[in-house]
Amino acid sequence: MGLAQERGRAGEELAAAYLELAGLEVTGRNVRLAGVEVDLVAREGRARVVIEVKLRNRADYGGAAGAVDERKRGRLRRAALALLAEEGGPVRVDVVAMDLTAEGLTLRHVRDAVQGA
């Protein structure tokens, strides 16, 4: 496994730990929905949550949150709609964005980050 893959997995582990501390139940990792690999799937109350995790070591160019472009949002919408068809109930898409800087790590959890899901 290369360094980028190791960092990606570590970022997903950190995001999952944060989400569980925040009260969500992580129910799946690297799940395929409608041909889209979703980093995490969680439950918060009745809601099912599709979660994209982004980790960047540079904050320029929009940082981690800015890395979720329109194409990626479309894929996340498609995954959320597949989860909705599969399980019903409310479904939303969240993004956990982590930026590494010289000062440390900044983690942002953006709830309902992708509209139309």
Rosetta blueprint (number, residue, H / E / L):
1 M L
2 G L
3 L H
4 A H
5 Q H
6 E H
7 R H
8 G H
9 R H
10 A H
11 G H
12 E H
13 E H
14 L H
15 A H
16 A H
17 A H
18 Y H
19 L H
20 E H
21 L H
22 A L
23 G L
24 L L
25 E E
26 V E
27 T E
28 G E
29 R E
30 N E
31 V E
32 R E
33 L E
34 A L
35 G L
36 V E
37 E E
38 V E
39 D E
40 L E
41 V E
42 A E
43 R E
44 E E
45 G L
46 R L
47 A E
48 R E
49 V E
50 V E
51 I E
52 E E
53 V E
54 K E
55 L E
56 R E
57 N L
58 R L
59 A L
60 D L
61 Y L
62 G L
63 G H
64 A H
65 A H
66 G H
67 A L
68 V L
69 D L
70 E H
71 R H
72 K H
73 R H
74 G H
75 R H
76 L H
77 R H
78 R H
79 A H
80 A H
81 L H
82 A H
83 L H
84 L H
85 A H
86 E H
87 E H
88 G L
89 G L
90 P L
91 V E
92 R E
93 V E
94 D E
95 V E
96 V E
97 A E
98 M E
99 D E
100 L E
101 T E
102 A L
103 E L
104 G E
105 L E
106 T E
107 L E
108 R E
109 H E
110 V E
111 R L
112 D L
113 A L
114 V L
115 Q L
116 G L
117 A L
